[in-house]
Amino acid sequence: MTTTDQRPARTGTESYAPEDPRSIEPLVAPVARRAVEIVRDMRPENSLSRLVIPEVSHQLARRAALTRRLRATTGYAPPRQLMVTGVRICVVNEHTVEASCVLREPDRARFLAMRWELRHTGWRVTVLEIG
């Protein structure tokens, strides 16, 4: 006698069950690091394209272009060391999470804030501010 799986086959049209908003916390530090690396022109501009909305991606690309111009005219190269500390999240509601962290470099510290929203395609960064 064989046993069969009683679960219905997935068709892809099932309703999307929202994930736990707290599942965002482990993503904050890597996304923050990659965002700053994009701004420093150390990483391709599309590195976060699956996690950010197009407006945030364009904002990062514009800042990367400014970094390239600054580097071309002054020869300035930002330090490569970057440590992410102080990650905090605040669950606004089941579809919105706000997160922040501190990015420490040898000569300065920056604050980064982001807003994650649950879209039909999953969690996406809809606002990203780098101080």
C-alpha positions as CSV (number, residue, x, y, z in Angstrom):
1,M,0.0,0.0,0.0
2,T,1.4,3.4,-0.9
3,T,0.7,6.6,0.9
4,T,0.0,9.8,-1.0
5,D,0.5,13.4,0.0
6,Q,-2.9,14.8,0.9
7,R,-1.8,18.4,0.4
8,P,-3.2,20.1,-2.7
9,A,-0.7,21.0,-5.4
10,R,0.5,24.6,-5.4
11,T,-0.7,26.5,-8.4
12,G,0.9,29.9,-7.6
13,T,-2.4,31.6,-7.2
14,E,-2.9,30.9,-3.5
15,S,-3.2,33.9,-1.3
16,Y,0.2,35.2,0.1
17,A,0.5,34.8,3.8
18,P,2.6,37.6,5.3
19,E,5.8,36.7,6.9
20,D,6.7,37.6,10.5
21,P,7.8,41.2,10.4
22,R,10.6,40.3,12.8
23,S,12.2,38.2,10.1
24,I,13.6,41.5,8.7
25,E,16.1,41.9,11.5
26,P,18.9,39.7,10.1
27,L,18.6,41.5,6.7
28,V,19.2,45.0,8.1
29,A,23.0,44.8,8.5
30,P,23.8,43.2,5.1
31,V,21.4,45.6,3.3
32,A,23.0,48.6,5.1
33,R,26.5,47.4,4.3
34,R,25.7,46.9,0.6
35,A,23.9,50.2,0.3
36,V,26.9,52.1,1.6
37,E,29.2,50.0,-0.7
38,I,27.0,51.0,-3.6
39,V,27.2,54.7,-2.6
40,R,31.0,54.3,-2.3
41,D,31.0,52.8,-5.8
42,M,32.6,49.6,-4.5
43,R,29.6,47.4,-5.5
44,P,27.4,47.3,-8.7
45,E,24.4,49.6,-8.5
46,N,22.0,46.7,-9.0
47,S,23.3,44.7,-6.1
48,L,20.1,45.4,-4.0
49,S,17.6,45.4,-6.9
50,R,15.7,42.4,-5.5
51,L,15.3,44.0,-2.1
52,V,14.7,47.7,-2.8
53,I,12.1,49.5,-4.8
54,P,13.3,51.2,-8.0
55,E,13.2,54.7,-6.4
56,V,15.7,53.6,-3.8
57,S,17.8,51.9,-6.4
58,H,17.9,55.2,-8.4
59,Q,18.8,57.2,-5.3
60,L,21.8,54.8,-4.6
61,A,22.9,55.0,-8.2
62,R,22.8,58.8,-8.2
63,R,25.0,58.9,-5.0
64,A,27.4,56.4,-6.6
65,A,27.7,58.7,-9.6
66,L,28.6,61.6,-7.3
67,T,31.2,59.4,-5.6
68,R,32.7,58.6,-9.0
69,R,32.9,62.3,-9.9
70,L,34.5,63.2,-6.6
71,R,37.0,60.4,-7.0
72,A,37.8,61.6,-10.5
73,T,38.4,65.2,-9.5
74,T,40.1,64.8,-6.1
75,G,41.4,61.3,-6.1
76,Y,39.6,60.7,-2.8
77,A,39.1,57.0,-2.0
78,P,36.9,56.2,1.0
79,P,38.2,53.7,3.6
80,R,37.2,50.1,2.9
81,Q,36.7,49.2,6.5
82,L,33.0,49.2,7.5
83,M,31.4,47.8,10.6
84,V,27.6,47.7,11.2
85,T,26.5,48.0,14.8
86,G,23.4,48.9,16.8
87,V,20.8,47.3,14.6
88,R,17.3,48.2,15.8
89,I,13.9,47.4,14.3
90,C,10.4,48.7,15.1
91,V,7.4,46.8,13.9
92,V,4.9,49.5,12.8
93,N,2.3,47.0,11.8
94,E,2.3,43.5,10.2
95,H,3.1,45.0,6.8
96,T,5.7,47.7,7.8
97,V,9.0,47.6,9.7
98,E,11.3,50.5,10.3
99,A,15.0,49.7,11.0
100,S,18.1,51.6,11.8
101,C,21.8,50.9,12.4
102,V,25.1,52.6,12.8
103,L,27.9,52.2,10.2
104,R,31.3,52.7,11.7
105,E,34.3,53.6,9.6
106,P,37.8,54.3,10.8
107,D,37.3,58.1,10.6
108,R,33.6,58.5,11.1
109,A,30.2,57.0,12.0
110,R,27.0,57.1,9.9
111,F,23.4,56.5,10.8
112,L,21.3,54.5,8.4
113,A,17.5,54.2,8.5
114,M,15.2,52.2,6.3
115,R,11.6,51.4,6.0
116,W,10.6,47.9,4.9
117,E,7.1,47.2,3.5
118,L,5.5,43.9,2.7
119,R,4.6,43.9,-1.0
120,H,3.0,41.2,-3.1
121,T,6.5,40.1,-4.1
122,G,7.8,40.0,-0.5
123,W,9.6,42.5,1.9
124,R,11.1,45.5,0.1
125,V,13.0,48.6,1.3
126,T,10.8,51.6,0.3
127,V,12.8,54.3,2.1
128,L,16.6,54.4,2.7
129,E,18.4,57.3,4.4
130,I,22.1,57.4,4.9
131,G,23.4,60.1,7.2
